[in-house]
Amino acid sequence: MKKMVIALSLLMLMTSCVSKKQYAALEAKNKETQDLLNTCTVKLNTCLEEKAGLKASVDGLKEHNQTLISQSKDMTVLTTKGAENIEKALESIKEKDLKISRMQDALTKKDSVTLAVVTSLKSVVGLDDEDIEINVDKGVVFISISDKMLFKSGSYDVTDKAKGVLAKVAKVVNDKPDFECMVEGHTDNVPYNGNGVIIDNWDLSVKRSTSIIRVLSSQLGVNPAQLIAAGRSSYVPLVENNSAENRAKNRRTRIYVMPKIDQFYEMVEKEMKKQQP
């Protein structure tokens, strides 16, 4: 019992060695440390969240960067193809420009030849007779001769007066062996009432054409291979067939002097072949 009292006394003595003031200071220090720990914990959690966000951003940027790299490669391919297409387009334009230039040259040459033919015909045939017209229709030179100079009414026999004019036409055609001469007959709308092989105005217009062709070839030395016979009956009138004077104007023969059509097609075919790859 005595020993127990002594132990308790020693314990009380040791406890009384830590003052209340020191205890309070230690307690305050402990609270400060705890607050600091809590603050650090909060900041740590915040940093961890920011880290996760930054990592997501970095991953997104990496993915976007990869997409840009892929697009850049695609754009490079597209740019290369685009450049090739532009180059091909420019080549095609150059070829078309060349073709247009050649065709323009051909048209210029054709216009020059047409003018030369008109000049030749006018100088040879002359302009004294109102029944003879020399003109150009759609780039083709023609001589229009009234039927009263060429034929008697209702007939397809060429008059002697007409042969003088046809001789002048033959001279121009003979000077141009690369040209063709188409003789085109026209009538008025009065039905043909003659007898024999002629049935109607179609027959009469064509028969008058062939009669002139026979004079050109057999009597005036024009190469028959250069001659073409054609008849239009009354279906291409110059004026209305409503008077004797107008019907007389519509009864006519046109003689076209023109480049051979196969030569024109040959020229076009050559140009088309030049454009083929």
C-alpha positions, 0 to 999 in steps of 0.5 A: 500500500505504501508503495502504491502511494509513492508511485502515485505521488511520483506520477503526479509530480511528473504531470505537474512538470508540463505547464498549461502554457506549454500545452496550449502552445503545443495544441496550437502548433498541432492545429496549425500543422493539421490546417497546413496538411489539409491545405496541402491535401486540397492543393494536391487534389487540385493539381491531380485534377489539373493534371488529368485535364492537361493530359486529356488536352495533350491527348486531344492535341496529339490526335488533332495533330495526327489528323492534320498530318493525315490531311496535309498528306491528302492535301499534298496528293490533291495538290499534285493531282490538281497541278496535273489536271491544270497542266492537262487543261492548259495543254487542251486549251493550247490544242484547241487554240491551235485548232481554232487558229488553223480553222480561222486561217482556213476561213481567211483563206476561203474568204480570200478565195471567195473574194477572188472568185467574185472578182474574177466572175465580175470581171469576166461576166460583167455587170451590164445585164440586170438579168445576171446577178453575182453574189455570195450566199453563206460563203458560197459564190453564185451567179443567178441568171433569169430564165428569160435569158436561158430558156424560152417559156416552158422549155429547157432548151438553152438559148444561143444568148445564154451560151455566151454567158455560160462561156464566161462562167466556164472560163472561171470554172476551168481556171479553178480545177479544184472547185465544183460548179452546181447548177440549181434550177428554180421555177415559179408555182404555175403547174407545168402543162407540157407534154413528154418526159416532163411531168411537173415543175420538179422535172422542169427545174432539174431538166433545165439544170442538166441542159446547162450542164451539157452545154458547159461540159460538151460545148465549153470544155468544163470537166464533168466531174466538177459539175452537179445538177440540182432542181428546187422546183418552186419551193425556194421563191425569192418573192411571192408568186402573186404577180407576173413580174414576181413569177418571172423573178422566181424563174431562175437558175443559180450556178454555184462556184465552190470548193469541192465538199470532200476537200472541206471534209478532208480538212476537218478530218485532218484537224480532228485527227490532230486533236486525238491523243 
